[in-house]
Each structure stands twice: as C-alpha cells, then as structure tokens.
Amino acid sequence: MLPYLYLAVAIIAEVIATSALKASNGFTVLVPSLITVLGYVVALFFLSMTLKYFPVGIAYAIWSGAGIILISLVGWTVFKQSLDLAAIMGLGLMISGIIVINLFSKSTHI
C-alpha cells in the first residue's frame, strides 16, 4: 500500500502546484509561485518513490491521468472554466483507463 500512498501524495501535490500555477499569473505573484515550485518538487519526489515499485510508464500514466482529471475538476469548480461534452467524455475515458490499469494490470500488483 505504501507505493499507492506515495502516488496519491504525488498526484495531490501536482494538483495543488498546477492550481497555484494558474494563480501565480505567470510567476508574478509571490505566494502562488512559491507554492507552485514547492508543489512540483514534492510531486516529483513522491513520484520518484513510486518508481521503486511500479514501471515508469504505468506510474506516469496514473499520475498524469489522475492529475489531468483532478485539475480539470479544479478548473471547473474553482476557476469557473467550462468543460464541453468532448472534454467530459475524454476525462471519462481516462478514468476508465486508470481503473483498468489498477484492476487488471499485473504491473501494479506488488
């Protein structure tokens, strides 16, 4: 379970960093800029810890896919950005892909 904890921390840190990146206004606002840098450092550190247990392609697919899904939800709820039907369908396919990898791939069974 430890690799999944590492991966969850990496995903959450990446979502926080990307949200702060939007708020940093091109790194012109200090606090969001610092949160962005720190968040990405934490995300990459914990992603690297995950790579001790999972193949890089699988770990990166889950990390990036979950990050895209979550940051899309943040963009929709916090930044009031719209998602059209194609975007929602694509995000649904990503969710399906992550589920398939975790349920059926032997690469994630430790």
Residue frames relative to the residue before (quaternion, step in Angstrom):
aa qw qx qy qz dx dy dz
M 1.0000 0.0000 0.0000 0.0000 0.00 0.00 0.00
L 0.5395 0.6473 -0.3982 0.3625 3.59 1.15 -0.51
P 0.6456 0.5116 -0.3528 0.4438 3.67 0.87 -0.73
Y 0.6496 0.5031 -0.3231 0.4695 3.59 1.05 -0.71
L 0.6059 0.5307 -0.3514 0.4772 3.60 1.11 -0.59
Y 0.6323 0.5211 -0.3201 0.4755 3.58 0.97 -0.87
L 0.6814 0.4925 -0.2884 0.4583 3.55 0.89 -0.95
A 0.6362 0.5223 -0.3274 0.4640 3.60 1.01 -0.78
V 0.6471 0.5004 -0.3217 0.4769 3.60 0.95 -0.82
A 0.6418 0.5263 -0.3208 0.4562 3.59 0.98 -0.85
I 0.6628 0.4996 -0.3038 0.4678 3.59 0.96 -0.85
I 0.6755 0.4918 -0.2990 0.4609 3.59 0.84 -0.95
A 0.6519 0.5078 -0.3171 0.4654 3.61 0.95 -0.85
E 0.6504 0.5140 -0.3186 0.4596 3.59 1.01 -0.77
V 0.6486 0.5057 -0.3178 0.4718 3.59 0.99 -0.79
I 0.6378 0.5047 -0.3249 0.4826 3.60 0.98 -0.79
A 0.6648 0.5101 -0.3059 0.4520 3.59 0.91 -0.92
T 0.6816 0.4819 -0.2935 0.4660 3.58 0.90 -0.87
S 0.6166 0.5252 -0.3381 0.4793 3.60 1.07 -0.68
A 0.6693 0.4815 -0.2937 0.4836 3.57 0.97 -0.84
L 0.5806 0.5811 -0.3695 0.4345 3.58 1.12 -0.64
K 0.6297 0.5161 -0.3232 0.4824 3.57 1.02 -0.83
A 0.7102 0.4620 -0.2539 0.4666 3.58 0.92 -0.95
S 0.5887 0.6060 -0.3688 0.3875 3.62 1.19 -0.42
N 0.2667 -0.8008 0.4969 0.2017 3.57 1.30 -0.30
G 0.7437 -0.3995 0.2191 0.4892 3.55 0.73 1.10
F 0.6028 -0.5859 0.3196 0.4373 3.58 1.14 0.75
T 0.4555 0.6757 -0.4626 0.3492 3.59 1.03 0.75
V 0.6787 0.3934 -0.2763 0.5552 3.60 1.31 -0.17
L 0.4856 -0.7474 0.3735 0.2569 3.57 -0.48 1.26
V 0.7265 0.4572 -0.2894 0.4237 3.63 0.54 -1.08
P 0.6823 0.4479 -0.3218 0.4799 3.65 0.77 -0.79
S 0.6057 0.5532 -0.3548 0.4485 3.60 1.09 -0.63
L 0.6654 0.4905 -0.2968 0.4782 3.58 0.96 -0.86
I 0.6324 0.5197 -0.3244 0.4741 3.59 1.02 -0.79
T 0.6190 0.5505 -0.3352 0.4488 3.58 1.03 -0.79
V 0.6959 0.4695 -0.2798 0.4658 3.57 0.75 -1.05
L 0.6725 0.4901 -0.2976 0.4679 3.58 0.84 -0.93
G 0.6533 0.5308 -0.3112 0.4411 3.58 0.94 -0.87
Y 0.6813 0.4701 -0.2971 0.4761 3.57 0.94 -0.83
V 0.6044 0.5379 -0.3574 0.4665 3.61 1.07 -0.65
V 0.6632 0.4872 -0.2982 0.4835 3.59 0.91 -0.93
A 0.6496 0.5284 -0.3189 0.4439 3.60 0.90 -0.92
L 0.7085 0.4535 -0.2743 0.4659 3.58 0.82 -0.94
F 0.6026 0.5455 -0.3610 0.4571 3.58 1.07 -0.65
F 0.7246 0.4290 -0.2571 0.4741 3.58 0.77 -0.98
L 0.5802 0.5347 -0.3808 0.4821 3.59 1.14 -0.48
S 0.6479 0.5121 -0.3233 0.4621 3.60 0.96 -0.79
M 0.6224 0.5218 -0.3408 0.4735 3.59 1.07 -0.63
T 0.6191 0.5470 -0.3283 0.4579 3.57 1.08 -0.75
L 0.6492 0.5572 -0.3147 0.4110 3.57 1.03 -0.79
K 0.5216 0.6044 -0.4225 0.4290 3.59 1.25 -0.09
Y 0.7668 0.3713 -0.1625 0.4977 3.57 1.20 -0.58
F 0.7821 0.2624 -0.1263 0.5509 3.60 1.04 -0.76
P 0.5649 -0.5563 0.4686 0.3898 3.60 -1.19 0.45
V 0.6202 -0.5935 0.3667 0.3587 3.56 -1.03 0.79
G 0.6634 0.5199 -0.3188 0.4336 3.61 0.89 -0.83
I 0.6672 0.4906 -0.2955 0.4763 3.56 0.98 -0.86
A 0.6645 0.4999 -0.3078 0.4624 3.59 0.86 -0.95
Y 0.6806 0.4864 -0.2938 0.4625 3.57 0.91 -0.90
A 0.6220 0.5402 -0.3442 0.4505 3.60 1.02 -0.75
I 0.6783 0.4683 -0.2948 0.4835 3.58 0.90 -0.88
W 0.6595 0.5222 -0.3057 0.4459 3.59 0.89 -0.97
S 0.7295 0.4220 -0.2557 0.4736 3.57 0.73 -1.01
G 0.6503 0.5247 -0.3244 0.4432 3.60 0.94 -0.82
A 0.6783 0.4674 -0.2898 0.4873 3.57 0.87 -0.94
G 0.6299 0.5373 -0.3311 0.4527 3.58 1.04 -0.75
I 0.6448 0.5159 -0.3147 0.4680 3.58 0.97 -0.86
I 0.6610 0.5080 -0.3067 0.4593 3.57 0.90 -0.93
L 0.7085 0.4631 -0.2703 0.4588 3.58 0.80 -0.99
I 0.6757 0.4728 -0.3150 0.4698 3.61 0.91 -0.80
S 0.5858 0.5461 -0.3740 0.4677 3.61 1.15 -0.47
L 0.6488 0.5015 -0.3090 0.4817 3.57 1.05 -0.77
V 0.6290 0.5135 -0.3283 0.4825 3.59 1.04 -0.76
G 0.6482 0.5205 -0.3152 0.4579 3.58 0.93 -0.89
W 0.6701 0.5001 -0.2846 0.4689 3.56 1.01 -0.86
T 0.7647 0.3905 -0.2117 0.4669 3.61 0.79 -0.98
V 0.7639 0.3800 -0.2051 0.4796 3.59 0.84 -0.95
F 0.7925 0.3120 -0.1488 0.5024 3.57 0.82 -1.02
K 0.4063 -0.7595 0.4311 0.2688 3.59 1.34 0.16
Q 0.3295 0.7248 -0.5251 0.3005 3.56 1.03 0.84
S 0.4072 -0.7358 0.4882 0.2333 3.56 -0.99 0.77
L 0.1960 -0.7327 0.6389 0.1282 3.51 -1.31 0.53
D 0.2601 -0.7700 0.5592 0.1639 3.58 -0.68 1.04
L 0.7467 -0.4135 0.2747 0.4426 3.56 -1.30 0.14
A 0.6491 0.5197 -0.3264 0.4495 3.59 0.92 -0.83
A 0.6458 0.5101 -0.3174 0.4712 3.60 0.99 -0.81
I 0.6577 0.5019 -0.3091 0.4691 3.58 0.92 -0.88
M 0.6509 0.5052 -0.3164 0.4701 3.59 0.96 -0.81
G 0.6525 0.5147 -0.3081 0.4631 3.58 0.96 -0.84
L 0.6457 0.5011 -0.3146 0.4827 3.57 1.00 -0.81
G 0.6209 0.5371 -0.3320 0.4644 3.57 1.06 -0.72
L 0.6418 0.5080 -0.3187 0.4780 3.58 1.02 -0.76
M 0.6281 0.5246 -0.3367 0.4657 3.58 1.04 -0.72
I 0.6312 0.5178 -0.3281 0.4751 3.57 0.97 -0.86
S 0.6444 0.5196 -0.3155 0.4639 3.58 0.94 -0.86
G 0.6561 0.5242 -0.3040 0.4499 3.56 0.96 -0.86
I 0.6540 0.5003 -0.3111 0.4746 3.56 0.96 -0.85
I 0.6376 0.5191 -0.3235 0.4684 3.59 0.99 -0.80
V 0.6543 0.5125 -0.3152 0.4581 3.60 0.89 -0.91
I 0.6440 0.5192 -0.3246 0.4586 3.59 0.90 -0.89
N 0.7296 0.4501 -0.2558 0.4468 3.58 0.78 -1.00
L 0.7165 0.4454 -0.2705 0.4638 3.60 1.00 -0.66
F 0.8335 0.2853 -0.0974 0.4631 3.57 0.88 -0.90
S 0.6261 0.5460 -0.3597 0.4249 3.62 1.12 -0.40
K 0.4096 -0.7017 0.5305 0.2415 3.55 -0.93 0.91
S 0.5323 0.6532 -0.3880 0.3733 3.59 1.26 -0.31
T 0.7340 0.4013 -0.2357 0.4946 3.60 1.13 -0.53
H 0.5686 0.5730 -0.4037 0.4305 3.60 1.21 0.05
I 0.0835 -0.8220 0.5634 -0.0058 3.53 -0.54 1.22
